[in-house]
């Protein structure tokens, strides 16, 4: 069941996406078809650092998006807080004009959950990890940094140009 905050976020997104119950709590779902490389929405939030001695709660730290070498976006109160991971993603993050966007990696049909691979935004300096529950056939079981991905996966992601320069 969506709460008032979820509904406000959806209305801000002009109904291009909706927050709904998903495999892992709540997720972001397409309310229209998206073509390959189409921008879906902007990841918004406060820019923060996540240094070990920063006064940032683990909950916030666990839900940030890496923005560059040192800055992260805290999406609290924004649609991005509902972005979920998949080891078989249909979307990726793209930084352009000093903004971060969720972009379709391939065609996404209306009604499908929009998922990206968290590992594409994790550098070796990120100590964060998570058990994976994405359910894809090629699930890796654990989400770690980009450098720990299987060689074939890394090469595919690099060829698809979905890995930010500050991660490579």
N, C-alpha and C positions, 0 to 999 in steps of 0.2 A: 504494500500500500504506500503510495506517495504521500509525503507530508507537504505542508505549505511551502517550505523552502524549496523542495524538489519542483513544485509547480511553478514557482517564480523563475527558477533557472530555465525550465522548459520554455516558458513564455519569452524569455530573453533570447532564446535560440531560434525564434521565429518558426518553431515547429519542424525544423530540419532534423532534429533528434529528440528522443524522449528518454527519460530515466525510468527504467522498469526493473522488476525483479529479474535476476540473472542467476547463473550457476553459482556465482560467488557474491551473493548479496544483491546489490543493485548495480546496474550497468547502463551504458549508453547505447541506445538502439536507433537505427536509421528510420526515419518516418518518410523517406523518399529514397529513390535510387541514387547512388553516387557512382560516378565513373572513375576509372583509374586516374590517379594523381589530382583528383578534385579536392579542394580544401573543404573540410567538413565543419570545423569550428576552430576558434582560437582558444588556446590554453591561456587563461587569464589567472591572475593572482598576484600576490605580493612577492617581490624578489627578496630572497633571503640567502644567507650562507648556512651551511650545515656543518660547521666545524664542531668537533667533539665537545669543545667547551662553550659553544653557543647555547643561549637559553632558549632552546627549541625542544618541544616535547617530542617523544618518540612517535606519537601518533601523527604529528605534523611532518616530522622528518621522513616517516615511512610513506607519505603520500605526495611528496614533492616530485617535480619534473626538473631534470637537469637542464639548465639554460645555457651555460657556458662552462669554462674551466672551474669557476668558483661560485657561481650563482645558481640558485634553484628557484623555481616558481612554486609557491605554496598556493594550491588551488582552493583552499578552504572557502566555502560559500559560492563556488563557481562549478560549472558543469564538469570540469576536468577531474574533480574529486571522485567521480564515478567511473573513470576510465579503468578498464580491466586488461589483464595480460592474457596473451595466448602464445604458445610456442609455434602456432600456425596463424600469424597475424593477418588481418585484412586491412590494416592501417599502419601509419608510421607518423613520427613527429618530424616536422620540417621547420627550421628556423629561417625566417626571412624578414628583412626590414625591422630587425630588432623585436620580432614577435615570434611566438611559437604556435604552430598550427597542427591539428590532427588532420591527416591527409589520407585518402583512400589508396591503398597499395594495389588493389585490384578492384573490380566492380563490386560494389556492396549493394545488395538488394534491400528494398524496403522491408523492415521487420527484423533484419539481422543485427546482432550485437556488433558494435565497433570495438575491435580489439587490437592492441599493439604489443610488440615484444619488449618488455621492460629492459631486457638485456642490451638493447640497442642504445640505451641512454645511460648505461652504467659503465664507468671507467674502473680501472684497477684500484684507483684511490677511493672508490666507494666501497665501504665495508658492509653495506646492506646486502642481505640475501633473503630469499623467501622460498618456502616449499611451494611447488606449483600444483595447481588443481585445475588446469585449463581443460583437460579432457580430450585434447587433440591426439591423433594417432601417433604423432612424433613428440609427445610431451617429454621434456627433459627431466622432470621431477623436481628440479630446483632452479630458481632464477638467480643467476650470478652475473658478473660483469661480462661485457662483450668479448673480452680477451679469453674467457673460459669456454665460449661456445665451440661446438664441433667445427672443424676446419671447413667443411662443406657449407655449413650454415653461415659462418662468417663471410666466406667468399660470395655466397648468394646475396647476402645483405649488402655487401660492398658493391656488387654489380648492380643491384637495384637502387643504389645510392640513397639508402635509408638510414645510414649511420652518420651522425653529425661529425664534423671535422675534429671537434674537441674530444671525441671518443676514440677515433681511429688511432 
